[in-house]
Amino acid sequence: MSDTGPSDAIEPGRQLIRVGGEQGVSLGGRLAATLQRLAWRSPLHSLRLRGRYPLKLLAVPVDPIPGHAGDGTELLEGWFRHRGVAVELAMVDFGNPATIPAALVDHIQTFGFLRDLAAAGPRERTAPIAELIVRQWLGAHGGGVTDAGWRPDHWGRRILAWGAHAPLILSSHDIVYRSAVLNALAQGARHLDRGADKAPPGLPRIAAWAGVVAAGLLIPGGDVRLAHGEAGLGKALATSVLADGGLTSRSPTAQLELVELLSQLNAVYAARRRDVPEMLSAVLARAVPALLGVTLGDGGLSSWQGGGPVSAARVAQAVTASGVRTRPLRQARDWGYQRLSAQGTLLVVDAAPPPVARLSTGGCASTLAFEMSDGPRRLIVNCGGSTGLASLPDDLTEGLRTTAAHSTLTLADTNSTALHADGSLGRGVKEVELDRQELDTGSRIDASHDGYARRHGLIHRRQLMLSSDGRELRGEDVLLPAPRRRRSGSDGFAIRFHLAPGISASVTADGQGALLRFQDGGSWQFRSRGGALAVEDSLWIDPAGRPRATCQLVLTGEVPPGGAEAGWVLRKMA
C-alpha cells in the first residue's frame, strides 16, 4: 500500500466559498440528451457497433472488492437482494424496466451482483445462475441500443464486472452463447467510444470512461482505444474531482463508489501488467483521505447529500482495495467538509454550499449541519438519505433532503436551499464564510451562510468549539441582519439535534437542558440558552436502508428585528 495523500495540515484564516450556479440541466441540454438517445437507436449508430468480436479476453482481472456471500446465496435461491431491497429473479423481465425496483436498477444492470455470486460458492454451483441472467439480459438488450440497458455509465461498470467475472459468465460450452456475450461486450465498447462523454458529469461519466479504458486493456487490438479512454478519463476526473479529492456532487456514498471504481480499474491494469497512469493514481491518492474524512468513530460514513451511513466494513474494504495508506482528511475546503477530533470525540461538519444543481440529483439543504460520535457510538446525526438503499416512500425521501432533517438551524420552517420535486436544488445558499482555528484549548470553526438572506433578510452564523480533551462541544447559532436586505414580519427558528437510535433524552426541570444516555452506559449533558428546549420524535435511516425511530432535541425561539442568538453546550458526563 502506498502512504500518500494530501497534507493533513489545517489552513487557518477566513475563506469565502461560493457555489458555482443554481441552474440545473438547461432545456437545451435536455433536448440534446433526448436527441442523443434517438441517435443511438438510429441505423447509422447500429452500423458503428458492428465489427469483429474477440474470441477471448486478454486477461481476467481480480475484483478487489469482496462480494456479499449472503446476497449471493439469496440469488442462488432465486432472489436479487441488495442493501435492504429484494425482488424475485423470476419476476425480473429485462425487457420491462418496471419489473426492476428503482433501488436495484444499478446493481442489476451493471452486473454488480456477480461479485456476490462469486463469494457464494464454487464456480460449478454459481456459474449456471450467472449464465441464466446474462442470457436474459442478452435477450432483452443484446440486439441493439435500448434506453434501459445501454446507459453509458452502466456499460462502463458492466465491462468491469464481465471482465473480472468472466469465468462465471463464460464457462459454458455453448459456443453460440459465448460468442453472443463477447459480441455484446465489443459492441458495448464501441458504444462507449462515442458515448462516454455524453454521460452526465461526475461519477457516471467517470464510470463510462473507465469502461472504455477497461475494454482497451481486455479486448485484443485495443491500444488506440486505450489511449482514447485514458485521455477521456483524465478529462472526466479533472472536471469531477476537486483539488482535495472530493467529488463535485459532495456525496460521501458517491465518493465511496469512486474509490471502488478506480480500484477495479487499477486491477485491470495489474492483470495486463501495465503501469497505472499517474493521473489515475494521483486521484485515488486524494480520494481516499477525503472519504475517510467523512467517517465517524464507528468507521462508517456520515450522512450527507442523499447518502446513508454506509457500514465500516464496506468502507474498509474499499480503502484496502485502493492500496492507499493514509489518514482521514481533516479539512476539505473544496469538497466542503470539516473534521474535528479530540480524544475519541469526532465531528463532521458541512461547511459549504450544496452541490451545483446540474451535478447532483437528490441533493440536500444541509449547510452548517454536523454529525458527532463518542468513540464508536454515534451521538448527533442527520436523518440520512435514500441513495442506493431500500425503496422509501416518496414523501419520506423528499423529507430527508430538507434542512429540518439535518442537525442545524431552520428559519421559518423553510429550507436553507430550495428543493425541487425532480431532485434538483434551487435558490438558497450561494456563499459560505469559513474560519477554522486549532488552539491549545481545542478546535474552533466559525462559519456562516446566506441561504436565508434573500427571503428573510438574515444570515445564519454557527460557531463550534470542541475542547482538546474531547469532553465538551460548545456551539452558538446567530441570526444576523443581511447587508442590503430588508426584513418583514417575525420569523421563528428551530435548532435541531437529531439523536442516534438507542439514545434516551430527558429534559431537565428548568427546561434549558437534557440528559442524553447511551443504552450501553455513558451520558452527555446538553445545556442551552436563548430558546425553549423540547424533545421530539425523529428517525434515522440505518446502513440497511431501514427507517429507525429515534428522537431529537429542538431549541426554538423568535427572531426580533435585530436578529437572534442561541447558545448550547454538550458535556460528557461519564
Buried (B, 14 or more C-beta within 10 A) or exposed (E): EEEBBBEBEEEEEEBEBEBEEBEBBEEEEEEEEEEBBEBBEEEEBBEBBEEEBBEEBBBBBEBBBBBBBEBBBBBBEEBBBBBBBBBEBEEBEBEEBEEBBEBBBBBBBBBBBBBBBBBBBEBEEBBBBBBEBBBBBBEBBBEBBBEBBBBBBBBBBBBBBBBBBBEBBBBBEEEEBBEBBBBBBBBBBBBBBBBBBBBBBBBBBBBBBBBBBBBBBBBEEBEEBBEBBBBBBBBBBEEBBBEBBBBBBBBBBBBBBBBBBBBBBBBBBBBBEEEBBEBBBBBBBBBBBBBBBBBBBBBBBBBBBBBBBBBBEBBBBBBBBBBBEBEBBBBBBBBBBBBBBBEBBBBBBBBBBBBBBBBBBBBBBBBBBBBBBBBEBBBBBBBBBBBBBBBBEEEBBBBBBBBBBBBBBBBBEBBBBBBEEEBBBBEBBBBBBBBBEBEEEBBBBBBBBBBBBEBBBBBBBBBBBBBBEBBBBBBBBBBBBBEEBEBEEEBBBBBBBBBBBBBBBEBEEEEBBBBBBBEEEBBBBBBBBBBEBBBEEBBBBBBEBBBBEBBBBBBBBEBEEEBBBBBBBBBBEE
